[in-house]
């Protein structure tokens, strides 16, 4: 299991590692919630190596929080497995994606 980490640069946050039930713990959730502020924010998942339904739930929770805090959150480079999970769960239309994710 690879722990999840992220690097924040300007309005882009690049995540690395596995975004799964085993890595999305209380500490990670606290740190990721602190990222959500008013303005524009892009979550880049290009370096994420593994996802599961916990990742999808976490993204939707971050999206809900961003809506409450006047933050325009979008997702870039979503892994194909995550897109498939979102489609199977009929929530893919709720995930605001950048052009690079749409072209996958």
C-alpha positions, 0 to 999 in steps of 0.5 A: 500500500502506497500512502497518499500524499499531495503537493499544492502549487498555486491553485493546483493540488497534485495527488500521488499514491493510492486513494483507497479506503486504506489511505483516506484516513482522518488525517488525510481528510483533515488536510484535504478539507483545509485545501478547500477555500474560496476561489479556483482549485484543481485536484490533479490525480495524474500520479494516483496509482490505485482508486476504489469507491472510497476515492469516489466518495471522498471526491464527492465530499470535497465537491460538496464542501467546495460548493459550501465555501464558494470554491470552484473545484475541478478534477484533472487526470482522473484515473480511468478506473475512477471514471468507470466507478463513477459511471457505474454509480451514475455520479460521473455527471457530478464530477467537474472535469478538465479538458484533459480528463474528458479526452481520456 
